[in-house]
Amino acid sequence: RLADPLVLDGNEVSITGSIGIALSLTGEKNPEDLLRDADMAMYQAKTRRLGYQIFDAKMHARALDRMRLEIDMKRAIERQQIQLHYQPIISLETGKLAGFEALARWQHDGRGTIPPARFIPLAEETGLVTPLSRSVFRQACAQVRDWRTRFSLNDDFFVSVNVSSKQLSHRDLIDQLDRILQETSLDPEYLRLEITESALAENTRVASYTLAQLRKRRIKLCLDDFGKGFSSLNYLHRFPIDVLKIDRSFVRRLSSGFSNDSGKKRPYEIIRTIVALAQILGMQVVAEGVEVSDQAAILKELGCEFGQGFLFSPALDAASASRFFDCVSRPS
């Protein structure tokens, strides 16, 4: 019945519901326990976009584990135990270091490495994304400031930091960045923010204002995973994007000897089109997931400016990244 359309002010609309069900087969459970379990099941139905979910013991165990992880993450943020690793971004034309992408890493005392794919969505769901992003921005800005003090770097050397959809829609983002840039005495032009297409789609109105404010501060904006999501050319028209990052799924399929194989030629043509589009619009292009020299050679041939991936280096902790300046020719 919830799915039946309704007419409001002459417009037909539909609504959906998320329903959690808890069963008491023996009748021994307290009402409070049943309500708690039903609420837990409803949360699962909502996050998984299901119409309804029936509570079971495994769900309870997962909920407890999630609660413990949330408590641990809050403590880890307060104690600065979530640290940044830095993956080099290389100029494909010169082979020189152009910048780094900063990636959050959490080494849990008892659980070992917690992957970002697990703790970042949890931070967004629980509201911890604000203190986490504050810590990430401060670490990244302070580190770049330190590198610029210790090494002779060009003005176009940069560090990229990922911004989630929750961060993008948070009204405190601009003030937060202003405070951190002032505290670390870092020029904003050395900072880049990476935003996914899905984040723009979810926050179109807020994103328009936020990105305009970032542009005023000379912070460059990268559209991450380009081609993987909605790939709407409207985003390139509406938002002040400076850099396109080609999704690794296209780069992974690049290989030599594709002239007579349409399946192998397709990713080549897709990347060629993205690079041509970026050049016409005056944008830079970074290819992610470069793992073999053939891929780097093809990307360079197509005019792609930058690459990052295991061919050059995995993400490194700050100390190892600092040593990377001595291993790779620096910009002159």
Buried (B, 14 or more C-beta within 10 A) or exposed (E): EEEEEEEEEEEEEEEEEBBBBBEEEEEEBEEEEBEBBBEBBBBBBBEEEEEEBBBBEEBBEEBEEBEEBBEBBBEBBEEEBBBBBBBBBBBBEEEBBBBBBBBBBBEBEEEEEBEBEEBBBBBBBBEBBBBBBBBBBBBBBBBBBBBBEEEEBEEEBBBBBBBBBBBBBBEEBBEBBEBBBEEBEBBBEBBBBBBBBBBBBBBEEBBBEBBEBBBEBEBBBBBBBBBBBEBEEEBBEBBBBBBBBBBBBBBBBBBEEBEEEEEBEEBBEBBBEBBEBBEEEEBBBBBBBBBBEBBBEBBBEBBBBBBBBEBBBEBBEBEBBBEBBEEEEBBE
